[in-house]
Structures are given as structure tokens and as C-alpha cells.
Amino acid sequence: MKITIIGTGYVGLVTGACLAELGNDVFCLDVDQKKIDLLNNGGIPIHEPGLEEIVARNRAAGRLQFSTDVAASVAHGCLQFIAVGTPPDEDGSADLQYVLAAAKNIGKHMTEFKVIVDKSTVPVGTADRVKAAVQAELAARGDASKFSVVSNPEFLKEGAAVEDFMRPDRIVIGYDGTPEGEKAHGLMKKLYTPFNRNHERTFWMDVRSAEFTKYAANAMLATRISFMNELANLADQVGADIEAVRHGIGSDPRIGHSFLYAGAGYGGSCFPKDVQALERTARQYDQDLLILRAVEAVNDKQKLVLGQKVVKRFGDDLRGKHFAIWGLAFKPNTDDMREAPARVLIKQLLDGGATVAVYDPVAMTEAKRVLALDLSAEEMARIRFATSPMDTLAAAEALVIVTEWKAFRSPDFDRIKSSLKQAIIFDGRNLFEPEVMAEAGFEYHGIGRSILTRV
Ligand SMILES: NC(=O)c1ccc[n+]([C@@H]2O[C@H](COP(=O)([O-])OP(=O)(O)OC[C@H]3O[C@@H](n4cnc5c(N)ncnc54)[C@H](O)[C@@H]3O)[C@@H](O)[C@H]2O)c1
């Protein structure tokens, strides 16, 4: 099938590459000329396991092209996927300017039937706004071409995006019962047939429910994280081990083991903005989503917890003190630094007067870019970007771990101990066992792991 993907970011590039891999003829459009040039020169703008090979293979086969040519992109696909960003507006609502700009472009150039697929995460009712934007452009040109807007939210996880796209838990598609909607239904069904071979994974529903499902999913996941983080802080007070508690409750199938990890708070481009946007939608309907307000407040507080543990141990005045930081990206296997807890921690330590040496397996370039936006030149000068985990340790009072990269899970503890000034680890992801760390001679600070009585 001929498909256009508008927006070549995490979602658009993965969607385009994976649909090309299945044999479709895919045209990827972006307004960012640099990104398109990089892709056309064989580069990849993001770190995503497995993606580079798929892009290279399908470009070489002529099934995947990248361009900034809007007219050509509209002409190409009968299916037009909108996968542009929906960042938070100042009031927390989703900023739809990119989605609506993409819709207008389609309306401006289309001359035949199109299915417009909202893949971006957009608030309930956005499909109607997309429809109105396209219709206005068609009317302005006196073009009577028909179209349908469907909602097909994306559930992939950064760091496992290719795998998630290729083996989805579910495919959610919202369409309407108009003749155009029925035609769109048929085309979407055909497109996703290869994903449903093993068993049917597609949930067909009305458009608004599909839009809502994406927010509900992210809100639920964020709720689990904040719930565990809040309990972890209490566990620290009462002398219980949140990891033992996690196993104890996760074994109940009604609760399950996934997404119950206490840590340094959630970040990234989705949970923070989607929780806020859902709250904002509710407020437009005079409803206050009390649970989500708490989820967000707990998360904001949680991002401060690691830094507060450092201050509790070393005092408010961190001048003359140096710290090693492992992990900058908001989670492993990505270079995404959006809303990353490491940004909050680094600012806290620098505010206290400390210097830091930082390392991340893939996010170093992106970290330099975003930290330069967060911090002053003087603050930036107090950060050393190290070349390896071990390279961060010299002269550091302690090691602080913020992201649970696999490479950090079984480090050479003897070397860490001999490199640090003091054998102290603040573990924002509970990678290690307190007993093992104590035996190895470390002073260990996890999240919710201040057990009073060891077994
Ligand atoms: N990143 C994720 O893990 C993830 C997962 C599921 C859903 N989503 C949702 O998918 C959407 C996209 O997220 P992302 O992380 O891929 O964003 P991104 O910022 O990585 O990419 C968006 C791209 O769209 C381009 N763009 C903006 N306006 C355009 C226009 N008018 N025409 C063509 N291109 C345009 C930008 O230049 C950018 O390259 C968001 O709504 C997000 O919430 C993201």
C-alpha cells in the first residue's frame, strides 16, 4: 500500500520503517530539513535498537523515502499518517499546532480520497478539528474530494520501539460509520493484516474512544509508578523494603508485576505531558481528575528524592564536593532526555555548589544539548562529560545512578570502591541488593530500601 507518514520522529520514523519492512511503499515527510538530509545520507536521528538496519534495508529496496516536499507527500499515500509532536502548551493542554498544520497541508494539496490517520497522541475531539481543518482547505479551493479521519494511537515504547511496533499487544483504531469511514476501516484492516496473523489484536471502536484509550493507558502506567514511589518513600521511613513489597503484591494476578518499580520518577516525552493533557481535558468539562493531579505532584517530588538523599548525607553546602552520575536518558535504550530525572538531579547538585562527572551509553550528545538549555555557562563548566562509567568516578564522593542501563547492572565493584573517594552509592533505580552492597563494603542508598532488620 502507498503510505505517507507526516513527522519523522520516534513514532513516525519507526512506523514508516516498519510499514516499509512489511512491503509497503512509504513516503516520510518532515519539516526539519537537517533530519531529512541526515536520513537521506544514511544516518539516523535517534537511537532505537534495530531501527538503523530496517531503514537502510528498505531505503535500498526503494520502499522508504524521506523528503520535505509537502505536495509530493500528499500525492503519495492514500493513507496519510500524522505522527508529529504534541508537546504541552503553557497551560498543560496538548499543543495541536503541528497536527493542525499537517492537516491543513493535506487539505491544501489532496485531489482524491484520503484516509487521514491521527497517530500522534491527541486529546479527545481532535479528529473533529483535523476534519474541520482539511474541510476548510478543500472548500477554499472548491475541491470536493472525500476523506475520512481515523484515530490510531501508538503504544510503542522508546528503547523497544521496533519490537513493539512489529509485535503490538494491541492495535487500537477508531473510525466513524460514514461511507468514507467504512472505506477507511477496510484500508486500515488491510494495512494491519500482517500484524493479526497469529491472533486478532485490533480493537475497533469509535474515534473518541480510541483517542481516549491512549491517554487512559499512559495515565494508568504513570499512576502505578507514582503509587510505588510514594510507598517507597514511606518504606524508607518505616524501615521496610519496597522491593520485597513489590514482589509481595505483584504476585497477585489482579495487580501483576509490571510497572511497579520505585525509582527516581518518570520522565520522557509521553507520561508527563499526557497526564497533564488528560487533566486539562477534564478541566474543560469541569471535572477535576484528583488521582492524576496526585500522580503528577508525586512525580515532581520524586525527581528531587535522589538529590535530597545526597544533601541529607553530605549537607546543604556541596561546594568542593564532586559526584559521579551514571545514566542521563529518561530510561535505558534511548537518547531521549525530555523530562529526564537526571536533569533535575544535576541542577540540584550544581545548585548546592558541587561539580559532577556524568556518563550515559548513548545520550551524551543529546544531554550536552539539553543541559546547555537548562543551565548557565558557569554551571555547564562544572559538568564533565566522561568517556565511560569508570571515567566518572575519580575524586567523586559518591556514585549516583539515575538510569537503569544494562551496562550498569553488574559493574566492577572493587574498581568503583577504589576509584571513589568514599564507597557510597545512591541508586535511583534499585539495581543492587542492599545486603550485597553492605558486604562489598559500600554505604548504599536505594529508593525505599532502608530495611531495619536484615533477614
Ligand atoms: N515517543 C514515544 O515514545 C511515543 C509513543 C507513543 C506515542 N507518541 C506520540 O506520538 C507523537 C510524536 O511523538 P515523537 O516522540 O515521535 O515526536 P518527535 O518530536 O520525535 O517527532 C515529531 C516530528 O514531527 C516533525 N513535524 C512537526 N510538524 C510537522 C509538519 N507540519 N509536517 C511534517 N513534520 C512535522 C518534527 O520536525 C519532528 O521531526 C506525539 O503525539 C507523542 O505523544 C510518542
The ligand as an SDF file (V2000), in Angstrom:
LIG
                    3D

 44 48  0  0  0  0  0  0  0  0999 V2000
    7.9960    8.9450   21.6480 N   0  0  0  0  0  0  0  0  0  0  0  0
    7.2260    7.9570   22.0540 C   0  0  0  0  0  0  0  0  0  0  0  0
    7.6450    7.0030   22.7070 O   0  0  0  0  0  0  0  0  0  0  0  0
    5.7570    7.9680   21.7010 C   0  0  0  0  0  0  0  0  0  0  0  0
    4.9980    6.8030   21.8890 C   0  0  0  0  0  0  0  0  0  0  0  0
    3.6470    6.8160   21.5570 C   0  0  0  0  0  0  0  0  0  0  0  0
    3.0700    7.9900   21.0820 C   0  0  0  0  0  0  0  0  0  0  0  0
    3.8050    9.1120   20.9310 N   0  0  0  0  0  0  0  0  0  0  0  0
    3.1680   10.3180   20.3930 C   0  0  0  0  0  0  0  0  0  0  0  0
    3.4860   10.4240   19.0180 O   0  0  0  0  0  0  0  0  0  0  0  0
    3.6300   11.7960   18.6400 C   0  0  0  0  0  0  0  0  0  0  0  0
    5.0020   12.0310   18.0660 C   0  0  0  0  0  0  0  0  0  0  0  0
    5.9600   11.8180   19.0710 O   0  0  0  0  0  0  0  0  0  0  0  0
    7.5240   11.6900   18.7580 P   0  0  0  0  0  0  0  0  0  0  0  0
    8.1870   11.3190   20.0320 O   0  0  0  0  0  0  0  0  0  0  0  0
    7.6980   10.8470   17.5550 O   0  0  0  0  0  0  0  0  0  0  0  0
    7.8410   13.2160   18.3930 O   0  0  0  0  0  0  0  0  0  0  0  0
    9.1930   13.8230   17.7930 P   0  0  0  0  0  0  0  0  0  0  0  0
    9.2980   15.1830   18.3550 O   0  0  0  0  0  0  0  0  0  0  0  0
   10.3080   12.8550   17.9610 O   0  0  0  0  0  0  0  0  0  0  0  0
    8.8940   13.9240   16.2210 O   0  0  0  0  0  0  0  0  0  0  0  0
    7.9530   14.7810   15.6450 C   0  0  0  0  0  0  0  0  0  0  0  0
    8.4470   15.1440   14.2550 C   0  0  0  0  0  0  0  0  0  0  0  0
    7.4100   15.8420   13.5600 O   0  0  0  0  0  0  0  0  0  0  0  0
    8.0130   16.8400   12.7360 C   0  0  0  0  0  0  0  0  0  0  0  0
    6.9870   17.8210   12.3410 N   0  0  0  0  0  0  0  0  0  0  0  0
    6.4180   18.7820   13.0810 C   0  0  0  0  0  0  0  0  0  0  0  0
    5.4900   19.4440   12.3560 N   0  0  0  0  0  0  0  0  0  0  0  0
    5.4590   18.8760   11.1340 C   0  0  0  0  0  0  0  0  0  0  0  0
    4.7000   19.0990    9.9610 C   0  0  0  0  0  0  0  0  0  0  0  0
    3.7540   20.0340    9.8960 N   0  0  0  0  0  0  0  0  0  0  0  0
    4.9580   18.3400    8.8780 N   0  0  0  0  0  0  0  0  0  0  0  0
    5.9010   17.3750    8.9130 C   0  0  0  0  0  0  0  0  0  0  0  0
    6.6390   17.0990   10.0140 N   0  0  0  0  0  0  0  0  0  0  0  0
    6.4300   17.8340   11.1120 C   0  0  0  0  0  0  0  0  0  0  0  0
    9.1310   17.3650   13.6110 C   0  0  0  0  0  0  0  0  0  0  0  0
   10.1050   18.0580   12.8640 O   0  0  0  0  0  0  0  0  0  0  0  0
    9.6580   16.0660   14.2470 C   0  0  0  0  0  0  0  0  0  0  0  0
   10.6880   15.5000   13.4580 O   0  0  0  0  0  0  0  0  0  0  0  0
    3.3310   12.5910   19.9000 C   0  0  0  0  0  0  0  0  0  0  0  0
    1.9730   12.9380   19.9080 O   0  0  0  0  0  0  0  0  0  0  0  0
    3.6180   11.6190   21.0100 C   0  0  0  0  0  0  0  0  0  0  0  0
    2.8910   11.9040   22.1810 O   0  0  0  0  0  0  0  0  0  0  0  0
    5.1450    9.1300   21.2160 C   0  0  0  0  0  0  0  0  0  0  0  0
  1  2  1  0
  2  3  2  0
  2  4  1  0
  4  5  1  0
  4 44  2  0
  5  6  2  0
  6  7  1  0
  7  8  2  0
  8  9  1  0
  8 44  1  0
  9 10  1  0
  9 42  1  0
 10 11  1  0
 11 12  1  0
 11 40  1  0
 12 13  1  0
 13 14  1  0
 14 15  2  0
 14 16  1  0
 14 17  1  0
 17 18  1  0
 18 19  2  0
 18 20  1  0
 18 21  1  0
 21 22  1  0
 22 23  1  0
 23 24  1  0
 23 38  1  0
 24 25  1  0
 25 26  1  0
 25 36  1  0
 26 27  1  0
 26 35  1  0
 27 28  2  0
 28 29  1  0
 29 30  1  0
 29 35  2  0
 30 31  1  0
 30 32  2  0
 32 33  1  0
 33 34  2  0
 34 35  1  0
 36 37  1  0
 36 38  1  0
 38 39  1  0
 40 41  1  0
 40 42  1  0
 42 43  1  0
M  CHG  2   8   1  16  -1
M  END
$$$$
